[in-house]
Amino acid sequence: MNELFKNRRSFDDLVIKFIYLFSNLIDLLCLIDLKRFNQIQ
């Protein structure tokens, strides 16, 4: 049971890291998009 809990916790950490990276990627894409939009105008 304890081993399972440890695995569960490391899995949660992984998910949190993934979500963090994903949100950063979206921010980056929005920034690039904004720059492109400004260049068009």
C-alpha positions in Angstrom: 0.0 0.0 0.0 2.8 2.4 0.9 4.6 1.6 -2.3 1.5 2.3 -4.3 1.1 5.7 -2.6 4.7 6.6 -3.4 4.1 5.7 -7.1 1.0 7.7 -7.1 2.8 10.7 -5.7 5.5 10.6 -8.3 2.8 10.2 -11.0 1.1 13.4 -9.6 4.5 15.2 -9.8 4.9 14.1 -13.4 1.4 15.4 -14.2 2.0 18.7 -12.5 5.3 19.1 -14.5 3.5 18.2 -17.7 0.8 20.8 -17.1 3.4 23.4 -16.2 5.3 22.7 -19.4 2.1 22.7 -21.4 1.0 26.1 -20.1 4.4 27.6 -20.8 4.2 26.3 -24.3 0.8 27.9 -24.8 2.2 31.2 -23.5 5.1 31.0 -25.9 2.8 30.3 -28.8 0.6 33.2 -27.9 3.6 35.4 -27.7 4.8 34.3 -31.1 1.4 34.8 -32.5 1.2 38.3 -31.1 4.5 39.2 -32.7 3.4 37.9 -36.0 0.1 39.8 -35.7 1.9 43.0 -34.9 4.1 42.6 -37.9 1.1 42.2 -40.2 -0.4 45.5 -39.1 
